[in-house]
Amino acid sequence: MARARAEQQPTATGTTLVVLVGLSVAFLLFMAFLNVVKSGNLLNESNLLYAALIFYAGAGALYLGFGVTGTPSYVRFASLATWVGLVANTGAVAHRWYEAGHPPFASIYEMLLSFVWTLAVLTLIAEKRFNVKVIGTVTMPVAIVGVVLMQLLRTDVHPLVPALQSTWLHVHVTLAMLAYAACALSFALAMMFLIQDGMKTETFLAATSLFGIATYAGVLTRFEKWGGLSLAAWDPKEKSEIFIAKGMRLFVVIPDLGWLMVLVLVAVGAPFALYLISRRNHDERLINIANNAVFVGILLQVLALAFFLLRARDGQYGSLDAEGFYATSLTASPFILSGLVGGIFVSLLYLLLLWRRQDLQRMLPNADELDRITYKTIAIAFPLLTLMIAAGAYWANRTWGSYWSWDPKETWAAITWLVYAGYLHMRITRGWRGRRAAYFAILGFGVVMFTFFGVTYLLPGMHAYA
Amino acid sequence: MAGTIHSASRKLWQTLSAIKTGVILLILVVIISAAGTVILQRPVTDADDMQRAYSPQMLRVLDALGLTDVFHAWWFLLLMTLVSLSIIAASIQRFPNAWRYFARPYKSPDETFRKALPTQAQIPIENEEAGLMAAERAFRRMRLGPERIVGENRFSLFGERNRISELAVYIVHASLLLIFLGGIVDGLWGWRGYVALTRGQQSGQVEAQNGTKHQLPFLIRCDGAGQENYADGSPKKWWSQLTVLEDGRDVLHKEIVVNEPLVYRGVRFYQASYGPTGKLDELVLAASLTSGTGEAKQIALTFDEPAQLDADTSVRMAEFIPDYVVRDGQVYTRSAQVENPAVHLIVESRKTGKTFNFWLPAIPGVEQNAASPYQFEAKDLKTGYFTGLEVSHEPGQWAVWTGVVLMGLGLGVVFYLVHMRFWIVPVHNARGQLVLWLGGTANKNREVFEERFQRLVEEIQVELKIKPEPCAPTHAASLAGV
């Protein structure tokens, strides 16, 4: 059966993608090289990171290509690209470590650096050890978003403030990175389980649309009167946000960008509305329209991203809170940017699923196997989470004089722990398998992401380093 | 009557021990904790900031509900107590079963059990004793600690590993309760406070977080404190030299830094802050007679000690204003930073009984500099620095750390130690052939177990010096568990 399907594959696509990806990687490297020759310094952190980005992007494209065509050679090249990217990434980590004199855990930028590294390592492990070949289709885009974010967040090496001068910093953060990367892996596996378990493509459509709605609704909390979008102002000289009072940032308003975001919200929300109507009317045609709407949604999202990039990068904008004009920067709005990029990736992944579901299913391990591996990754993540919290508590006890202060970061780490504890209890005592367990794993990763990023930027607290 | 009470309490017990209750309680904890991170909390947030963030009515409602200090509200404590009770009840209810499993292992499998066991194999042997001996050697090599079981008319063999795995869940639950216990003990008997010391100052009193004073059974003295900076000016290190005094004697010296507290009699001192007191430590002045004759004299002034200028004239320091401004003929300070300092000296002449207010610098309207018999010039100004120490007493923390270690171990066992059991019984199979019947189970991680089982079969065959036969293990996949 499988062979019959394989024979139906068009043969022409075999090497095309590898060649294309290879050529573009070579081109980018060449361009980068020209740049380097000018600056004269080959092996610095930003070049290494750039190389990592190129190879991860190549790997991502090849994994996607594997997802689409099922050509086994793509995976070989993809893992090769991941390996090379990982080497560059390792170099960047080492360089940063050497430069700063401490392991790269001290700021959100350094944490991302370590996180992406761990993710790449785990991807290769999952591929080689557990034979989950398409895992890169999900993890590589995450890594790419991570590296792009790093380009924006790049900070100078800061010496460690006194509170961070502790061995416990390294213990705590290493455990956190490992735990979070394992959670990310379990999320990817749970998604694959849902695909393999025969969850309807429409349901994925609805989820994609909901993700888009959440993203753009989040962006639109910054909507201002007359269609502007307010972004944090940025002082290019100081390389920092501008504060008008303690803890109060200055916002500038980019005119008209708000309307564009509203338009995109409507476009990405339309498939969900159509999905709901089709469920009520049992009308399959609406789903087809919704799928086309996803395509339109992607185009609009790319447009919104392009406008956002162009307008936020330079130009001076007025503010509602202060006189005069101020600049903003992509660096000042990392969440909006990653939201926009993430939205596009999610939609693209949906299209992949829509067009190539059967091939995907053929290549993934079977549902039971995925279910079991998801459980195994969580069985690794949970003790790591526990130890991470314990190390953090012990360290806090030495620094702040209290092992638990109900700081938002602490509280959210505990919430993450509870969610995964809930998963394990439901699985072990109630025998939850399959779908419900997969939903739980997805929820758990959502909470992890909020703990990692959301708390740092949205909630006030002592855990201000990252 | 008694019956209804009995049934009511049983019902309560059942509700408490149900996993559903546990999950509902956990969901409540999650929701409330999340709310506690979104709503600004006292006393971490200043009262001013609270008022700025919420309208007065809103703030009143939040305060009344305890939502501005969620994690110390009585209902949160109640919830945590309920969670603990639910964990205890659930553990107690499930424990006897697991204990039976642990304490009285099932060693000689009967016919029905043997038939139903999903993983089993048969190895042909020539005689019972030789077969069992070979199996025993194989068991030993696989570290299964074989045990001979005497049956009705024959011997059988039982071996297992990691039996503790059956109880690990209870270790984890117990450790969680231990952590809660530590938290409760700290909540009831622990305290946290703050003390600020300048160089040479000693104190036995700590200001607790709720504003009350807490008396220590000893004194703490600061022998010095300081800050070191990186080249870029950001702080690298804060340190304080501390001495503990008991009955007037020094009993302990230690230099503390941010990650290195001093611990004495269960009271821990942490470096929390460091900064200028805005007070003057010592002022070096050059004093010369207004009449203009004679040498200028160097004097060092502190707040406590007036300085004698000549036989009947003395000067003392009345005020030090670190950052002065003059408004309506009054001198105020803008901040505690030594930005724009002013000193108020009082020159006292015993002969005339007159006092003069001498200001440095001269502030018109308040100074009487010209009238003073001496003129002063500031030479050096040493401001005081204080070191801020967080003080805490957490008698329950050892329970917490024990709980944490126990939990780490427990989780390791829960997830990674597989309880495997193997049985061997010599039987005659359906064809009348004498075989070793070999069966096994594991409580999790089937793949590893099956690999082990396969190896055990091979080991026994090697011991029996039989070439492996292709038909050896049979496996009823339909009955496989995890």
Contacts between the chains, C-beta under 8 A, distances in Angstrom:
chain1	res1	chain2	res2	distance
A	158	B	234	7.2
A	159	B	230	4.4
A	159	B	232	7.1
A	159	B	234	6.2
A	159	B	236	6.5
A	161	B	234	7.0
A	161	B	235	6.7
A	162	B	235	6.2
A	162	B	236	6.8
A	162	B	237	5.7
A	162	B	238	5.7
A	162	B	257	7.0
A	162	B	258	3.9
A	162	B	259	7.6
A	162	B	271	7.9
A	163	B	258	5.5
A	163	B	259	7.3
A	165	B	237	7.6
A	165	B	258	6.9
A	165	B	259	6.1
A	166	B	259	4.4
A	168	B	259	7.8
A	372	B	482	7.9
A	379	B	415	4.4
A	380	B	415	7.8
A	382	B	411	6.8
A	382	B	415	7.4
A	383	B	408	7.0
A	383	B	411	4.3
A	383	B	412	6.4
A	383	B	415	6.3
A	386	B	407	6.1
A	386	B	408	6.5
A	386	B	411	5.8
A	387	B	408	5.9
A	390	B	404	4.4
A	390	B	407	7.6
A	390	B	408	6.8
A	393	B	400	7.7
A	393	B	404	7.3
A	394	B	401	7.4
A	394	B	404	7.7
A	395	B	259	7.9
A	397	B	394	7.9
A	397	B	397	7.0
A	398	B	259	5.3
A	398	B	260	7.4
A	398	B	261	6.4
A	398	B	270	7.9
A	399	B	258	6.2
A	399	B	259	5.6
A	399	B	270	7.2
A	400	B	270	7.1
A	400	B	390	7.1
A	401	B	192	6.8
A	401	B	261	6.9
A	401	B	268	6.2
A	401	B	270	4.2
A	401	B	272	7.5
A	401	B	390	4.3
A	401	B	391	7.6
A	401	B	392	4.4
A	402	B	192	6.7
A	402	B	392	6.3
A	402	B	394	7.4
A	403	B	394	7.5
A	403	B	397	6.3
A	403	B	400	6.2
A	404	B	183	7.1
A	406	B	33	8.0
A	406	B	36	6.6
A	406	B	41	7.4
A	406	B	70	7.9
A	406	B	71	4.2
A	408	B	37	3.9
A	411	B	33	4.9
A	411	B	34	7.6
A	411	B	36	6.4
A	411	B	37	4.9
A	412	B	34	7.7
A	412	B	37	6.4
A	414	B	33	6.6
A	415	B	30	5.2
A	415	B	33	5.7
A	415	B	34	6.2
A	418	B	26	5.6
A	418	B	29	6.6
A	418	B	30	5.5
A	419	B	30	7.1
A	421	B	26	7.4
A	422	B	23	6.3
A	422	B	26	5.9
A	422	B	27	7.9
A	425	B	19	6.7
A	425	B	22	7.4
A	425	B	23	7.2
A	426	B	23	7.5
A	428	B	169	8.0
A	429	B	19	5.7
A	430	B	19	6.5
A	455	B	37	7.3
A	459	B	37	5.3
A	459	B	38	6.9
A	460	B	40	7.4
A	460	B	45	7.6
A	461	B	37	7.8
